[in-house]
Amino acid sequence: APAPPRLDFKVLTIPDILRLNCPSCFNPFSYTRRRHHCRLCGDIFCDACSNHRTVLPLEGEEFDKAVRVCDSCVRDVKRGNYFSLRRYLTSLQLYSDDNTTTSKEEKKREDGGTGGEEQITLDMVAASLSSLSTDIDDMLL
């Protein structure tokens, strides 16, 4: 079978702090149940829900060999669909317009010292939507 065409998009990885539980099995992450990023959709899963390895037609040294993908994405990949809507929708799902704190110091205290760096920002949502639009245009044209 011929190799799939290279896809030109960047996977947006979800910050670890935003996932306390595996979104697939809902088990909480811990020292023994570690977080793993799916290399296609960028979301975080436990090992049991992301123990598949496959070569993806993505640009970058990381994708020269088989990489970890989640159960949902591996089903798409097996059908030849490397265009995962999950990579766009996860950042939209996790975005929170939190207006309850006004200062960086308050935010830092609430986030345990991270200063809000581990959140989905409006810029990330905009980038996700822009990528979705561009990828759909590229597929249709």
Summary of the structure (lengths in Angstrom):
residues: 141
radius of gyration: 16.6
end to end distance: 24.9
largest distance: 56.2
contacts: 353
relative contact order: 0.17
helix: 35%
strand: 10%
